Amino acid sequence: MVRQEHVLTVFVASPGDVETERGKIEDAIRELNISWSRELGVRLDLVRWETHAYPGFGVDAQDVINEQIPEDYDLFVGIMWCRYGTPTGRAGSGTVEEFERAKARYDADKNSVQLMVYFKDEPIPPSQLDPAQLAKVNSFRSSLGNEGGLYWKFTDIDHFEKLIRLHLTRQVQAWKSRQTSQDTSINYGHSPNEADKPSDEHDDDGILDLMEVFQDKFAELLEIIQRITTATEDVGTKMTQRAAEMNSLRRDPKGNINTREAKRIISKAATDMNQFTARIDAELPFYNDAMNTGMNSFIKAATMSVDLENDTEELQQGLDAVISLRSSLATSRQSTVTFRESIASLPRMTTTFNKAKRGAVAAIDRLLGEFTNSDQLLVESEEVIRELLDEPDGP
């Protein structure tokens, strides 16, 4: 049976140190096509030099790729970590040259191509660290402007996978809003690829079920954040109490305090911080699980919502859940940052205390990292829902 599909081509450019991320893009596109190909009539077509280039001759290898890769792709996805790449004679590296070609198209016509650039912000193994290459990556990133405009950072593969799914969903939403004035359809006289056919597993995922899981998990996150906030307030109160105990110690005629008594109080403060660290480390796995499950359910639901007559009430509830969680995160983050500053500024006193202090600061940094990643995903989620509701951007 002949049917119409709108094909949006996605071109991926990167050095060779982000192969895992390149594979995740392929996985994401395959799954998104399952939802969109028949119901919405749009299919994402992934273009990479590994699959679309072939042996040939030119000025250099990149010149051959430039000649063989179609330049009319709709989405450009660039990824970098610690490798910049090899100069081509026309640009600092093949990846940068591909970006510059896409950027030139964008500058000439902002509707011709959309740019999505990502930088991996994960610790680099010493064996992979090349300071000269890393300096070039950082310089290139700085040239792109403020984060959130032209590029995004991600901390691990799960974070990247969620971002790319959300961003591809937003791109298809934008395409859908333009399709009435553009016609890029292609007729196919055959069924879609086997990889794009719906499976029983995906048929079992209902949008209302997914939205329910998403909202339940976000409610669970609010409870976890409240427990973390309470733990932070409690240890802050205890540290204030320990300071008062130190100040109340008797002093000898020379103004010196009893060292034994001082060490006893300092030991109690170290215990307070160790208990706080243990509490944070115990909560983080629950936080990560709830965040991952909730976001995965939301992304699947958003993917389905693009091609449906949306349930406004259900979407509004989802938007309210996202806004509420972002607000709680912001409040908790601010108090946590303040507490971290107070802990980090404490003087070095005993070995036990110093170790407890380092542990508490490290736990807080892990927590703040999770808060930052969560807020980044929630910002994108909020925009997805607002676009489905046809609402203006939030504050």
Summary of the structure (lengths in Angstrom):
residues: 395
radius of gyration: 26.0
end to end distance: 47.0
largest distance: 99.1
contacts: 1184
relative contact order: 0.11
helix: 63%
strand: 10%
